Amino acid sequence: MTTGSMDAQPSAQTVDHEDDQASVVRSPGTANRWRWLWHEWTLAVLGGLLLAVVLTWPTLRHPASTIPGDIGDPTLQTWQMAWAGHALLTNPAGLWHSNTFFPETYTYAYSDTLLGYAPLGMLGSGFEAALIRYNVTYVLVHALAFVGAYALVRQLGAGRLGGAVAGVAWAYAPWRLAHAGHLNILSSGGIALCLAMLARGHGWSLRHGYRPERRRPGWALAGWLVAAWQISLGFGIGLPLVYFLLAAVLVGAGGYGWSWWRRGRRPAFGRRLLVADLAGGAVFGTVTLLLGLVYLRVVDLNPQAERSLAWTEMFSPPLIGLVTAPADSWWWGERHAAAREQLSWPPEMALLPGMVLLALAGAGLFLSVYPARHRVALGLGVLATVLLGLGATLGGDGDPGYLTLSKHLPGWDALRTPGRMMHWTSLLLAVLAAGTVTVFAAAVRRWSSRGRARFLAPVLLLVPLALVGLEGVNRTAHPEVPPPPAAMRTAAEPTLVLPAGGALDLIFMSWTTDGFPRVTNGLAGFEPVTQAQTKAATAAFPDAGSVAYLRGIGVRSVVALPGWAGGTPWEGIADRPIDGLGITREEIDGVLVYRL
């Protein structure tokens, strides 16, 4: 009885605690307000962000002074992001006519523009802000790739563990480490995300096929919009998405017509979904067309920008490249050093998607939650993308193959690096792997539910995730970026910065994020005629001929860095006289400013 009395009469502290719980239960608004914290997609996004910070470390350790990869292309991309935000805020009509390569036009389209990051480019101003913005974006790019792949394989029918493994395997595949300095190449998360949204919008998955009752027109529209945003980051990896979606639409329409003819009645689709597809497809097509026209204009103005198939042949990887990791891979880098010596250009030919991923995907061909016919289709997709990725190596000339596409598909000839098809190869491998990991997870749970060492189940479930994560650990360099000298702020624009030419021009471009003065400097995949003329005409600067030339094209000042001029035509520039030239020279912290 005593015990019963105690149970019947809880203490005041216990009553207060239970009343608090009851108040939460009785308040649906409060419960709903916090329920989202434990939702699968909240956890996926937060987990993706945390993984990105950890697996890209030390990117965020010194974001205002260092940059991942090298101080080449990343410094260009700090400028690209900053220019897009600056131009859209101050002069949208002048977006394509940037402050670099003066006096050329359409200079913002001399390479992949990363235009889709313009909203980020509107945050903050100046050189340090540009570096911080780039480093944060670098981390977010990896997080988006994880979330995109996770969403895709979940929509296709894999479980949560399968989604996590696929997300890590795709976002942190060893081959990506070779592109630590290529934000435009790493920015592929929108590919997986748009495919996930489109599949969800159309009620389709690999595991269950087409389920009309699960159609969601809003998701389909969102998928097209994300695809359009992905294209706005550049055609380097965006153009294959264009042709994939075009092929998917044709196949889908063909399948719809075949089903209608075979069954004698129209399959369910829905007017709202059709409207969403038409509207979203129109936006996607318009963005693609408008950006394509800008790049065509660049080629019209600069015929030398058009690349021959010789570029594709030069960057075509050998077969061994598919199982060779880049030097920046912590796990495989040193182990694959000998294999990399066989590659003529390792940054584009070290294409290992991950040994663990290959093993899991291979198992996924035989053991998976997906139907056999879909596994076969995925396997054929892997094979097709691998063959395309070999470029000219396939069959000795790549025709039929990658070079066939270069000859017949508009714009494909500009994709000079076949190895970047690994985006698609590794994504298909990740989908296959997710299927077999889902089966594995279900088997472990069944085994543990029978009382057999339940404490081992979480450990076993984390094994595939930990292994693909280990393969993604980086040894990426994070060099310090030289800050702009004070002399840059005192020079009147348009400005020529010396020594001109080569990778130094990329640093000079990043310096212009502090106010965006016009400069003749710039570096792209081709050299504009006026830039070549400027370098030739100013090799003896300062002299009468170079001063007259610069005045003629509108340049008002020259900033010279004597300490960087060794081995260039401007070596010893500080000792060259300016008498009789009608110009002035000022030294500011070892940097020379010539006012013309």
N, C-alpha and C positions, 0 to 999 in steps of 0.2 A: 504493500500500500504506500509505503514511504516513497518508493521509487516512482510509483504511479503519480503521486502528488507532485513530485518534482517535474515529471514530464508535462503534467497538466498546468503547472504554474511556472512558466519560464521567467527568467530574470528580466528586469527592466531593460538592461542592455540588449538582451536578445530580442525583446519585443520591439525596441527602437530599430534594430537592424532589419527585422522582418517587415516592419512598417515601411522602411525605406525601400526594400525590395518590392513590396506590394504596390507602393506608389509608382515605381517604374513600370510594373506590369500593367497597372491601371491607366497609365498614360501612353497611349499608342503613339502620340506625337513625339514624346521623348524617346521611346524605343526606336521609332523609325528614323529619328534624327541621328542616332548613333549606330544604327545597324549597318550603314554604308561603310563604316570603318572596317568591318569584317567581311565585306563582300569580296568575292573572288577577284573582281577586276581592280578593286582598290588595292588589295594585297599584291596583285600582279604588277601594278604600276609602281607601288612603293618598293616592292622587291626588285623590280627592274632598275629603279633609280639607285638603290643601294648597291646592287651588283655593278652598275656602271661606275659608280664612284670607286669601288674597290678594285675592279678589274682594269680600270684605266689609270689607277694611281701610278705616279704622283702628279697627275695633270692638275689637280686642284690644290696642290701644296703651295705653289707660287704662281697663281694664275695671272698676276699683273706683270710678270717679267719673263716667264718661260713659256715654251710652246712644245707640244709633242711632235716628235719626228725629226724635223730639221728646221732651219731658218730659210728654207726655199719656198716651196709652194704654200706652206701654212701662213707665211707672212703675206703672200698674195691674197689668200682667202680671208685674212683679217680685214684687208682693204675691201674686198668684194662685199662682205657683209655690211661693213660700215658705209660704203658708198651707196648701196641700195637703200638703206634706211635714210641716209642724208638726202639723197636725190628725191625720194618719194615725199619727204617732209618739206623740202625747199623748192624743188623744181621738177615735178614728175615728168614733164615733157622732155627734160634733158637727161632722163635716166640712162639712155644708151650711149650718150656722148659724155664720157667720164672725164675726170680731171687728169688722166694719164695719157701718154702717147701724144701729147699736144704737138701739132695741131690736127691730128686725125679725128675722124668721127666714128661713131658706133664702136668705140673702143671697149665698152663694158662687155661686149659680146665676143671678145677675142678668145675667150675660153668659157668653160662651164661657169655660169654666173652665180649660182647659189641664190638666185633671186627670191626663192621661197622663204629665205631667212631674213628678208627685209624687215619684218616686224621686230625681230631681235636687234637688227641694226639701228633701230630708232631709240634704243635704250642706251643712255649715256653718250658721251662725246669725248673725243681725244684718243691719243695713242694707247694709254693704259686701259681705257674702257674697251677699246677694240680687242686688245689681248684677252681681257677677262671674258668678254663676250664670246670670243672664239673658243676658249678653253671650256667654258660652260656648255657651249653648243657641242663640242667634241664629246663630252660626257653624255649629254642628252641624246645624241645620235645613236650611241650604243644602247641606251635605255629604250629608245623607240624601236630599234631593231629587235631587241628581246621581246618587247610587248607585241610587236607586229607578228613575229613568228609564233609566239604563244597563242595569240588570238586566232591565227590561221589554223593551227593544228587542233585547237579546241573546237573550232567550227567544223573542221573536217571529221571530227569524231574521236579524237584522242583524249585521254584523261589529263588531269592536272599535272601529274608528274611528267607525263609525256610532253605536255606543253612546255613545262619548265626546261626539260632537257633540250627540246628543239630550240627554244628561245636562246639558251646559253650557247648551244652548239653553232647556231647561225650567227648570232651577234658577235661572238668571240672566236670564230673559226681562226685557226692559225694563219691562213693565207691573208686575212685582213690586216695582220700586223705589218705586212710589207707596205700597206697603204696608210700608215699612221699619219703621213704628211699629206694625204689626199682626202680632205673632208668631203669632196664631191663624190668620191667612190664609196666612202663609208656611209654616206647618207642614203641607205637603201631601205630603211625601216618602212617607209611609205609603200613600198612594193608589197611586202607581206600584209601590211595593214589594210590596204585597199582590196586585196584579194579576199581577205577575211570578211570584210564588210560586204563585198559584192556577193560572196557565197551565202552569207547570212541573209542578205536582202532577198535572194532568190530561193531561199529555203533548201539549199543543197549542201550535202556533205559527202565525203568519201565513204563513210561508214553506213549511212542510211539512204543515200541517193537523194532524189528530189521529193520533197514533202511540201506540197502546195500550201498546206495549212500553216506552215512556218514562214511564209513570205513576209518580208518587212520592207516596203518601198522606201522608207526613210533611210534604212541601212544601205540600200542599193545606191541611193542618191549620194549618201556620205562617201561610199566607196569610190564613186566617180570623182568626187571633189578631192579626195585624198590623192587619187591617181593624178589629177591635174596639178596638185601641189608638188607631187614627186617629179613631174616633168619640169616644173619651174626651177628645180634645183640643177638641171642640166640634162643634156641628151646623152652624155657619156654612158650612163646606166639607165637613163629613162627611155631611150629609143627602143630597146628590146621589149620594154613593158608596153609601149604603144603597139607593137606588132603582135605581142602575146594577147592583149585585150582584143585587138581586131580579129585575130584568129579565133579567140574564145567566143566572140559574138557570132561569127560565121558558123562555127561548129554548133553553138547553142541554137541558132536559128534553123540550121539543118536538122538537128535532132528533134526540134519542135515540129517541123514540117513532116519528118518521117513518122513521128508518133501519131500525128493527126491523120496521115494517110493510112497507116497500118491499123489504127483502131476505128477509123471512120468517124471520129468525133474530135473536136478541138480540145487539147489538153488545157487544164487550168493554168492561167497566167495572171490575168487581172489588169484592168485598165490603169489603176494607180501605179502598179509596178512598171507598166509600159511607159507611162508619163515620166516616172522617175528615171528610167533608163534613157529616155530620149533627152530629157533636160540635162541629166548628168553627163551623158555622152556628148551633148552639144558643148557644154562647158569644157570638157576634156579635149574635144577636138579643136575648139577655138583656141585654147591656150597652146596646144601643140602647134597649130598652124601659125599663130602670130609669132611665137618664138622661132619657129622654123624660118619664117620670112625674114626675121632680123638676121639670122645666121647666113641666109642666102645673100642678104645685102652685104654682109661683111666679105663674103667670097667675091661678089661682084666688084667691090672696091679694092680687094686685095687678092687677085688671082693666085698668088703664091701661097695663099692659105689652104688651097685645095690639096689634099694629100693623096699621093698615089698608093697603089696596093703594095708597093715596096715597103712601106711602113708596116703594114699588116704582116708581111712575110718576115720582117726583121723581129717583130715582137711575138711571133708564134712560138709557143712553148713546146718542148719535147715531152714525150710521154712521162718521163721520170719526174717532170715538174709537178705532176698531179699528186705525188706522194712525197714532195720535198717541202719542208717548212722554211719560212724566212728566218734570217738571223735574229730577229727580235723576239722569236718564240723562246720563252724561258725553258720549256720542257724539251723541245725538239731542236732549237737553234744550233747548238754545238754538235748535237748528234748527226745533223744533216749537213754539216759543213762540206764534207766531201762531195755530196750530191749537188750542192749549190755550185760547186766549181765547174760542173758540167753545163750550167745554164749561162747563156750569153748575156742575159739581162734579168738577174734574180728578182728585182722588184716586181716584174710583171710575169715571172715564170715560176716562182715558188708558190705553188697553188694548193698545198695540203689543206683539205677541208677539216681534217682531224681524224686520227686513227680510230679513236673510240667511235666517232660518228660513222665512219665507214663500216666498222664492225656491227654496230647497232642497225644501220640501214641494211646491211647484208642479211642480218637475221630477220629484218622486217619483211623481206621478200617471201619468207616461209612461215613466219609466226607473227600474226598481226590481227588487230581488230578490224582492219579493212578487208573487204571482199577480195578474192583472188584476182579478179579481172582488174581491179583498181591498183593492186600491188604491181601487176604486170605493167600497167600503164605508167606508173611512177618509175619503175625500173627502166622502161623504154625512154622516159623523159630524161632520166639521169644519163643514159647512154647517148642520147641525141645531143644533150648540152655538153657532154665531155668531148664528143667528136667535133662539135662546133668550136669548143674552146681550144682545140689543138691548132686551129687556124690553118696556115699553109703547111704545117707539119703533116696533116692528114693526107695520105696518099701521095705525098710529095709536092702537091701544089694547092691543096685545100679546095679543089673544084672537081666534083661537087663537095660542098661543105661551106665553111665560113666565107671563102672568097666568092662563092656563088651568090651569097646574099649581098656581098659588097658590090657585085656587078649589077644586081637587079632590083634591090630594095632601096628606095630613095633614102639617102642619108646614112645608110649602113657603111658606106665606104669611109666615112669619117671616124668610125669606131675602129681604130688602128690596133687595139690590144685585145685579141681574142680571149686571152686568159680571164678577162673580167666576166665571161660567161659563168665563172665559178659562183657568182651570185645565185644563179638559177640552179646550178648543180647542187650546191650545198643546201639550198632551200628544199629541194626535192629529197635530198638525203635526210634532212631534218624531219620532213613529213613521214618518211618511211621509218625512221628511228622512233618517232613518237608512237607509231602503231605497235611496235614490239615492246617498247617500255610500258605502254598501257597494259599489255597482256602480262608482263612481268610483275607490275604493281598489283594487279588483281590476284595473281598466283601467290604473292607474298602475303597479301591480306587474308586469303583463304587459309594459308598454312598457319599464320599466326592466330587466326580465330579458333583453331582447334587446340589452343593451349600450348603450342610448341614454341617455347622460347620467344614469347611476345616481345620482349625487350630488344630482340635482334631485328624485328621488322623495320623500325625506323632507320636503323643503320643500313640494312640491305636496300631500302628504298632510296637512300641518299647516295649510294655507290655510283650509279650512272651519272647523276647530276654532278657529283664531285669530280668524276673523271673528265667529263667534257669541260668543266670549269678549270681544271688544272691545265688542260691543253690551251686554254685561252689566256693564261698568265703571260704578261708582256715583259720585255726588257727594253722597251722603247726609250730612246734618249729624249731628254727634255732640256734642250739648250736655252740659254738666255738670249733674248732678242735685243740687239743694240737699240737703245732709245734714240729718238730724233735729237740732233744737236740743237742748241739754242739758236744757232745761225739760221736754221730753217724758218724760224718765226719772223726773222727780220728781213728776209729776202722778198723782194717784190715779185709777184707772179706775172706771167708764166716764167718758170724756172727750169734751168738745166742743172742736174746734179752730176758731178764728176767724182770718180770715174764712171762712165756710162757703159751699159751693156752687161750681159751675163746675169747671174743670180743676184748681184748687188742691186739691180733694178727692182727686184721683188721687195727687198728691205726698204728701198726708197719709196716704193708705192705704199707700204704700210706706214711710213712716216707721215705721208700726206693725210692720214686719218685725223691729224691735228689741224683742222681748218679746211682741208681739201684744196690746197693751192694747185693750180695747173702746173704740170711738169711734163717735160718731153720724155721722161724716162718711162719704162714699162717693159715687161717681158711676157711673151705669149708663145704659142706653138709656131708662130711665123713672125717675120720681121716686116713691119710696114716700110714702104719705100722711103718716106720722109725720115724715119728713124735711122735707117742706114745712111741716108745723106747727112743727117745731123752728126752722127758719130764720125763720119769721114771728114766733114768740114771743120770739126772742132778738135781734131787730133792734136793740133799745134796751139790750142788756146792757152793763153791769150795772145792773139796776133791780129793784124788788120783784117785778114780774110775771114777768120772765124767770128770776129766781132761783127763785121758787116753781115755775114750770113745770119747770125742769131738775131740781129736787129731786123733783118728782112722777114723772118718768120714770126716776129712778135715777141721773142724772148727778152725779158727785162733784167734778169739777173742770173748769175751762175754761182752755185754753191759747190766748192771743191773740198774734198777730204784728202789732204796730202798723205795721211797715214794709211789710206786704203788704196793709194794709186800705184804701189809698187808693181812692176811688171806690166803696166798698161801704158798707152801713149801719153798719159798725163803724169807719169812719174817725174818728180822734180818740178811740178807746176809752181810751187811756192817761190822758186828762184827765177821764174820767167818774168821779165820786165813788162810794165804796162805803160811806159812813157809814150806819149803821143797817140794813144789809142782812144782818148776821150772817155775813159772809164775810171771807176774808183775801186779800190780794194780795201776790205776790212777783215781783220783776223779776230775771230770770236772763239775762244777756247780751242785753238788749234785748227779751226775750220775757217776757210776763206770765203768771203762773200764778195763777188764782183757785181757792181751795179753798172748796167750798160746804158 
